Amino acid sequence: MALGDLERCEAHLAALPAELPGDGARVAVEVNRSWIAFFRSGPAAACVHLDAAVDLALAGGDPHARTALGQGLSVTQLLAHPRPDALERRLLALDVDAPGPFAASGGLVVAAAAALRADLATASDRLARARRASERLGGLGWADAELDLLALHLALARLDNRGAAAVVDGARDLLRGSAVHAQLRLAYASGLARATWERGDRAAAGPVGMALAKEWQEGDAFLGARGRACLVALTQRGRGEPDAAERTLRAALGAPRDPPLLVVAEPVAELAALMLEQHREREAAAIAQPWLRGLADAGRLGLVLGFGHDGRMLLDLAAGSGEARLSGAARLVLRAAGATPPQAVEARGVRISARELEVLALLARGSSNAAIAAELVIAERTVKSHVASLMRKLDARSRTHALARARELGVL
């Protein structure tokens, strides 16, 4: 939203009479104040007005209140809310399946809440209902953009990288619209870059994301410094410049946080994934666990699934953290997503990471580097790096010797 739009909106609200007729009008005012507070002061201030709007709609005195609420709801509000589970329950009490705008935007928020706890089946079902509700109304613009963004998150969470790219391709016309903010385009760009990276086309990942994100909306309050840094770092990694990528990501850690969105570009996650690829597990844990702990405490750990394979590696890191709360939350997310949490193992002082165990198992099957890369959806040079690390850790002279040493240690 441009800053001039904020000022005009504030002026209109200030000119309204103190007492408005009907809860519908009051809900509309609170929804608008919520968005003004979001852009002016941040998510915490916005949630005060959002909760007031939901309270008025729940009071049930005005049939227009539910419609007014539906015209201003967004997944961003759910992600900014201190209690997303409580907000979900209150929206469900308003009947998200009844016809009208609320069935689209309220259904979308409820679907996103299911995604936050990694209930992908419920999220997909609710997403389909919300999409049908929007289609019956001829489309709702902002809600349609977020419906596609949720579909993008679910595709990445299921490791369906082709499906993720298809979602972005289908949303391109909508992304060119002036009503779609730069941060929303950045989220789509991050998802497309992630899908491209995980398909093995690392050289193209950062550039295709940057190309999609370049249409910044003039005067937008958020410029997405952290998200753009992640795209730059992916470009550097794709060029074989991991040290430059690490410098970019470390510099971005001090940038202001981007708006909360379902598909996130987070320097902490990208930096930890880079470290894990380089077999720097302890450093990765040190930098990632505070971020993962914050997501778990807020009931948002399901967001990490949107990082695809890297997200599952980070969740595995959390599952083996030794912190009961974080470990339990990560295991629940992995289990809900249908993943069996892989575990790093340690035997006689030799620690084999979860990813290295996967490579080891495929080596035992007789798979080539190319076949392993295809199976794990990673680059072939990454496979070579994992094999070299295994050879070093196992003090092995050949792949055959490495397999023998692994069996001797009981890790295979």
C-alpha positions as CSV (number, residue, x, y, z in Angstrom):
1,M,0.0,0.0,0.0
2,A,1.4,3.4,-0.9
3,L,1.9,5.9,1.9
4,G,-0.5,8.4,0.2
5,D,-3.2,5.8,0.3
6,L,-2.7,5.3,4.0
7,E,-3.1,9.0,4.6
8,R,-6.3,9.3,2.5
9,C,-7.8,6.3,4.3
10,E,-7.0,7.8,7.7
11,A,-8.6,11.0,6.6
12,H,-11.8,9.3,5.6
13,L,-12.0,7.3,8.8
14,A,-11.4,10.5,10.9
15,A,-14.4,12.2,9.1
16,L,-16.8,9.4,10.0
17,P,-19.4,10.1,12.8
18,A,-18.5,8.8,16.3
19,E,-21.6,6.5,16.3
20,L,-22.1,4.4,13.3
21,P,-25.3,2.6,12.5
22,G,-25.0,-1.2,12.6
23,D,-22.2,-3.6,13.4
24,G,-21.4,-4.0,9.7
25,A,-20.2,-0.4,9.4
26,R,-18.2,-0.7,12.7
27,V,-16.6,-4.0,11.5
28,A,-15.6,-2.2,8.2
29,V,-14.0,0.6,10.2
30,E,-12.1,-1.8,12.4
31,V,-10.8,-3.8,9.4
32,N,-9.5,-0.7,7.8
33,R,-7.9,0.5,11.0
34,S,-6.3,-2.9,11.3
35,W,-4.6,-2.5,7.9
36,I,-3.6,1.1,8.6
37,A,-2.0,0.0,11.9
38,F,-0.3,-2.9,10.1
39,F,1.5,-0.6,7.7
40,R,2.0,2.2,10.2
41,S,3.0,0.4,13.4
42,G,3.3,-3.3,12.6
43,P,1.4,-6.6,13.1
44,A,0.9,-6.3,16.9
45,A,-1.1,-3.0,16.6
46,A,-3.1,-4.4,13.7
47,C,-4.3,-7.4,15.7
48,V,-6.0,-5.2,18.2
49,H,-8.4,-3.9,15.6
50,L,-8.8,-7.2,13.9
51,D,-9.9,-8.8,17.1
52,A,-12.3,-6.0,17.7
53,A,-13.8,-6.6,14.2
54,V,-14.2,-10.3,14.9
55,D,-15.8,-9.6,18.2
56,L,-18.4,-7.3,16.5
57,A,-19.1,-10.0,13.8
58,L,-19.5,-12.7,16.5
59,A,-22.1,-10.5,18.3
60,G,-24.5,-11.4,15.5
61,G,-26.6,-8.3,15.5
62,D,-26.0,-7.2,12.0
63,P,-26.1,-9.5,8.9
64,H,-23.7,-7.2,7.1
65,A,-21.0,-7.6,9.8
66,R,-19.8,-11.0,8.5
67,T,-19.7,-9.6,4.9
68,A,-17.7,-6.6,6.0
69,L,-15.2,-8.8,7.8
70,G,-14.9,-11.0,4.8
71,Q,-13.9,-8.1,2.6
72,G,-10.8,-7.3,4.7
73,L,-9.4,-10.7,6.0
74,S,-6.0,-11.8,4.9
75,V,-3.6,-14.7,5.7
76,T,-1.1,-11.9,6.7
77,Q,-3.3,-11.1,9.6
78,L,-3.3,-14.8,10.7
79,L,0.5,-14.9,10.5
80,A,0.7,-11.7,12.5
81,H,-1.7,-12.8,15.2
82,P,-0.2,-13.9,18.6
83,R,-2.7,-16.8,18.8
84,P,-3.4,-18.1,15.3
85,D,-5.2,-21.1,16.7
86,A,-7.6,-18.9,18.7
87,L,-8.3,-16.7,15.6
88,E,-9.0,-19.9,13.6
89,R,-11.6,-21.1,16.1
90,R,-13.4,-17.7,16.2
91,L,-13.6,-17.6,12.4
92,L,-15.0,-21.1,12.3
93,A,-17.7,-20.0,14.7
94,L,-18.8,-17.5,12.1
95,D,-19.5,-20.4,9.5
96,V,-16.9,-20.1,6.8
97,D,-19.0,-22.2,4.4
98,A,-22.0,-19.8,4.2
99,P,-22.2,-17.9,0.9
100,G,-20.5,-14.5,0.6
101,P,-17.0,-12.9,0.7
102,F,-16.3,-14.4,4.1
103,A,-16.5,-17.9,2.7
104,A,-13.6,-17.0,0.4
105,S,-11.3,-14.9,2.7
106,G,-12.4,-16.5,6.0
107,G,-12.1,-20.0,4.4
108,L,-8.6,-19.0,3.1
109,V,-7.5,-18.0,6.6
110,V,-8.8,-21.2,8.1
111,A,-7.0,-23.2,5.4
112,A,-3.8,-21.4,6.1
113,A,-4.2,-22.1,9.8
114,A,-4.3,-25.8,9.0
115,A,-1.1,-25.4,6.9
116,L,0.7,-23.8,9.9
117,R,0.2,-27.0,11.9
118,A,1.2,-29.1,8.8
119,D,-2.3,-30.5,8.4
120,L,-1.9,-30.5,4.6
121,A,-5.0,-32.5,3.8
122,T,-7.3,-30.2,5.7
123,A,-5.5,-27.1,4.3
124,S,-6.1,-28.5,0.7
125,D,-9.7,-29.2,1.3
126,R,-10.4,-25.8,2.9
127,L,-8.4,-24.1,0.0
128,A,-10.6,-25.8,-2.6
129,R,-13.8,-24.6,-0.8
130,A,-12.5,-21.0,-0.5
131,R,-11.5,-21.0,-4.2
132,R,-15.0,-22.1,-5.2
133,A,-16.5,-19.4,-3.0
134,S,-14.3,-16.7,-4.7
135,E,-15.2,-18.0,-8.2
136,R,-18.9,-17.8,-7.3
137,L,-18.3,-14.1,-6.6
138,G,-16.4,-13.5,-9.8
139,G,-13.0,-13.3,-8.0
140,L,-11.8,-11.3,-5.1
141,G,-8.4,-9.9,-6.2
142,W,-6.4,-9.9,-3.0
143,A,-7.9,-13.2,-1.8
144,D,-7.2,-14.9,-5.1
145,A,-3.6,-13.9,-4.9
146,E,-3.4,-15.4,-1.4
147,L,-5.3,-18.5,-2.4
148,D,-2.6,-19.1,-5.1
149,L,0.1,-18.4,-2.5
150,L,-1.3,-21.0,-0.2
151,A,-1.4,-23.5,-3.1
152,L,2.2,-22.6,-3.7
153,H,3.1,-23.3,-0.1
154,L,1.3,-26.7,-0.2
155,A,3.1,-27.7,-3.4
156,L,6.5,-26.9,-1.8
157,A,5.5,-28.6,1.4
158,R,4.7,-31.8,-0.6
159,L,8.0,-31.5,-2.5
160,D,5.9,-31.0,-5.7
161,N,8.3,-28.5,-7.4
162,R,6.7,-28.8,-10.8
163,G,3.3,-28.1,-9.2
164,A,4.8,-25.0,-7.4
165,A,6.2,-23.6,-10.7
166,A,2.8,-24.2,-12.3
167,V,1.0,-22.2,-9.5
168,V,3.4,-19.2,-10.1
169,D,2.9,-19.4,-13.9
170,G,-0.9,-19.4,-13.5
171,A,-0.7,-16.4,-11.2
172,R,1.5,-14.2,-13.4
173,D,-1.4,-12.0,-14.8
174,L,-2.6,-11.4,-11.2
175,L,0.9,-10.5,-10.1
176,R,1.1,-7.7,-12.6
177,G,-2.0,-6.0,-11.1
178,S,-1.4,-2.8,-9.2
179,A,-3.4,-4.1,-6.2
180,V,-0.8,-6.8,-5.5
181,H,1.9,-5.5,-3.3
182,A,5.6,-5.9,-3.9
183,Q,6.0,-8.2,-0.8
184,L,3.4,-10.6,-2.3
185,R,5.2,-10.7,-5.6
186,L,8.4,-11.4,-3.6
187,A,6.7,-14.3,-1.9
188,Y,5.8,-15.8,-5.3
189,A,9.3,-15.1,-6.6
190,S,10.8,-16.9,-3.5
191,G,8.6,-19.9,-4.1
192,L,9.5,-20.1,-7.8
193,A,13.2,-19.8,-7.0
194,R,12.9,-22.6,-4.4
195,A,11.1,-24.9,-6.8
196,T,13.7,-24.3,-9.5
197,W,16.5,-24.9,-7.1
198,E,15.1,-28.1,-5.8
199,R,14.5,-29.4,-9.3
200,G,18.3,-29.3,-9.7
201,D,18.5,-26.2,-11.9
202,R,20.6,-24.2,-9.4
203,A,22.1,-21.7,-11.9
204,A,18.6,-20.5,-12.9
205,A,16.9,-20.4,-9.5
206,G,18.0,-17.0,-8.2
207,P,17.7,-15.3,-11.6
208,V,14.1,-16.5,-12.3
209,G,13.1,-15.4,-8.8
210,M,14.8,-12.0,-9.3
211,A,13.1,-11.5,-12.6
212,L,9.6,-12.1,-11.1
213,A,10.3,-9.9,-8.1
214,K,11.7,-6.9,-10.0
215,E,8.3,-5.1,-10.5
216,W,8.4,-3.2,-7.2
217,Q,5.3,-1.1,-6.5
218,E,6.3,2.5,-6.2
219,G,6.0,3.9,-2.7
220,D,5.3,0.5,-1.1
221,A,6.0,0.5,2.6
222,F,7.9,-2.7,2.5
223,L,10.8,-3.4,0.1
224,G,11.6,-6.9,1.3
225,A,15.3,-6.5,2.0
226,R,15.6,-9.9,3.6
227,G,13.7,-11.7,0.8
228,R,15.7,-10.0,-1.9
229,A,19.0,-11.0,-0.1
230,C,17.9,-14.6,-0.2
231,L,17.4,-14.4,-4.0
232,V,20.8,-12.8,-4.4
233,A,22.3,-15.6,-2.3
234,L,20.6,-18.3,-4.3
235,T,22.1,-16.6,-7.4
236,Q,25.6,-16.7,-5.9
237,R,25.2,-20.3,-4.8
238,G,24.0,-21.2,-8.3
239,R,27.2,-19.7,-9.7
240,G,29.3,-21.7,-7.3
241,E,30.1,-18.9,-4.9
242,P,29.0,-20.2,-1.4
243,D,31.3,-17.8,0.5
244,A,29.7,-14.8,-1.2
245,A,26.2,-16.2,-0.5
246,E,27.1,-16.6,3.2
247,R,28.3,-13.0,3.4
248,T,25.0,-11.8,1.7
249,L,22.9,-13.8,4.1
250,R,24.8,-12.7,7.2
251,A,24.5,-9.1,6.2
252,A,20.7,-9.6,5.7
253,L,20.2,-10.9,9.2
254,G,20.3,-7.3,10.4
255,A,17.7,-6.0,7.9
256,P,14.1,-5.2,9.0
257,R,11.8,-8.2,8.9
258,D,9.7,-8.7,5.8
259,P,5.9,-8.9,6.2
260,P,4.6,-12.3,7.4
261,L,3.6,-14.4,4.4
262,L,2.9,-18.1,3.8
263,V,5.9,-18.5,1.5
264,V,8.8,-17.0,3.2
265,A,12.3,-16.0,2.2
266,E,14.3,-16.1,5.5
267,P,18.1,-15.5,5.6
268,V,18.4,-17.7,8.8
269,A,16.9,-20.7,7.0
270,E,18.9,-20.2,3.8
271,L,22.1,-19.7,5.8
272,A,21.5,-22.9,7.9
273,A,20.7,-24.8,4.7
274,L,24.0,-23.7,3.2
275,M,25.8,-24.8,6.3
276,L,24.2,-28.2,6.3
277,E,25.2,-28.7,2.7
278,Q,28.7,-27.9,3.7
279,H,28.4,-30.4,6.7
280,R,28.6,-27.7,9.3
281,E,25.8,-29.2,11.4
282,R,26.8,-27.5,14.7
283,E,26.9,-24.0,13.2
284,A,23.6,-24.6,11.4
285,A,22.0,-25.7,14.6
286,A,23.3,-22.7,16.5
287,I,21.9,-20.2,13.9
288,A,18.6,-22.0,13.1
289,Q,17.3,-23.2,16.4
290,P,16.4,-19.9,17.9
291,W,14.4,-19.1,14.8
292,L,12.8,-22.6,14.8
293,R,12.0,-22.3,18.5
294,G,10.2,-19.0,17.9
295,L,8.1,-20.5,15.2
296,A,7.3,-23.5,17.4
297,D,6.3,-21.3,20.3
298,A,4.0,-19.3,18.1
299,G,2.4,-22.4,16.5
300,R,3.8,-21.7,13.1
301,L,6.4,-24.4,12.6
302,G,4.5,-25.8,9.6
303,L,5.8,-22.7,7.7
304,V,9.2,-24.5,7.5
305,L,7.7,-27.1,5.2
306,G,7.6,-24.4,2.5
307,F,11.4,-24.6,2.2
308,G,11.0,-28.0,0.6
309,H,13.8,-30.5,1.2
310,D,15.8,-27.8,3.0
311,G,12.9,-27.3,5.3
312,R,12.7,-30.9,6.2
313,M,16.4,-30.9,6.9
314,L,15.8,-28.0,9.3
315,L,12.9,-29.8,10.9
316,D,15.1,-32.8,11.3
317,L,17.7,-30.6,13.0
318,A,15.0,-29.4,15.4
319,A,13.8,-32.9,16.0
320,G,17.3,-33.9,17.1
321,S,17.9,-30.7,19.1
322,G,17.6,-32.2,22.5
323,E,15.1,-29.5,23.5
324,A,11.9,-31.4,24.5
325,R,9.5,-28.7,23.3
326,L,11.2,-27.9,20.0
327,S,12.0,-31.5,19.2
328,G,8.4,-32.6,19.9
329,A,6.9,-29.8,17.8
330,A,9.2,-30.7,14.9
331,R,8.4,-34.4,15.1
332,L,4.7,-33.5,15.0
333,V,5.1,-31.4,11.9
334,L,7.1,-34.0,10.1
335,R,4.6,-36.7,11.1
336,A,1.6,-34.6,10.1
337,A,3.2,-33.9,6.7
338,G,3.7,-37.6,6.2
339,A,7.4,-37.6,6.6
340,T,9.3,-40.0,8.8
341,P,11.8,-37.8,10.6
342,P,15.3,-38.9,9.5
343,Q,17.9,-39.0,12.3
344,A,21.5,-38.3,12.3
345,V,23.5,-41.1,14.0
346,E,26.7,-41.2,15.9
347,A,28.8,-44.3,16.4
348,R,32.4,-44.5,17.9
349,G,32.8,-40.7,17.6
350,V,31.7,-40.6,13.9
351,R,28.6,-38.5,13.3
352,I,26.7,-39.1,10.1
353,S,24.0,-36.5,9.2
354,A,20.5,-37.4,8.1
355,R,21.2,-36.4,4.5
356,E,24.5,-38.4,4.5
357,L,22.5,-41.4,5.7
358,E,20.2,-41.0,2.7
359,V,23.2,-40.8,0.3
360,L,24.7,-43.8,2.1
361,A,21.6,-45.9,1.6
362,L,21.5,-45.1,-2.1
363,L,25.1,-45.9,-2.5
364,A,24.4,-49.3,-0.9
365,R,21.7,-49.8,-3.5
366,G,24.4,-49.2,-6.2
367,S,23.1,-45.8,-7.4
368,S,25.3,-43.5,-9.3
369,N,25.9,-39.8,-8.4
370,A,23.4,-38.8,-11.1
371,A,20.8,-41.3,-9.8
372,I,21.2,-40.1,-6.2
373,A,20.8,-36.5,-7.3
374,A,17.6,-37.3,-9.1
375,E,16.2,-39.4,-6.2
376,L,17.0,-36.7,-3.6
377,V,16.2,-33.7,-5.9
378,I,19.6,-32.1,-5.3
379,A,22.5,-31.1,-7.6
380,E,25.0,-33.8,-8.6
381,R,27.9,-31.8,-7.2
382,T,26.1,-31.8,-3.9
383,V,26.0,-35.6,-4.0
384,K,29.8,-35.6,-4.6
385,S,30.2,-33.3,-1.6
386,H,28.2,-35.7,0.6
387,V,30.2,-38.7,-0.7
388,A,33.5,-36.9,0.0
389,S,32.3,-36.1,3.5
390,L,31.3,-39.7,4.1
391,M,34.7,-41.0,2.8
392,R,36.5,-38.6,5.2
393,K,34.3,-39.4,8.2
394,L,34.5,-43.2,7.6
395,D,38.2,-43.0,6.8
396,A,37.4,-45.0,3.6
397,R,39.6,-45.4,0.5
398,S,36.7,-46.2,-1.8
399,R,32.9,-46.3,-1.9
400,T,33.0,-50.1,-1.3
401,H,35.2,-49.5,1.7
402,A,32.9,-46.7,2.9
403,L,29.9,-49.1,2.8
404,A,31.9,-51.7,4.7
405,R,33.0,-49.2,7.4
406,A,29.4,-48.0,7.7
407,R,28.2,-51.6,8.3
408,E,31.0,-52.1,10.7
409,L,29.9,-49.1,12.7
410,G,26.3,-50.2,12.6
411,V,25.0,-47.1,10.7
412,L,23.9,-49.0,7.6
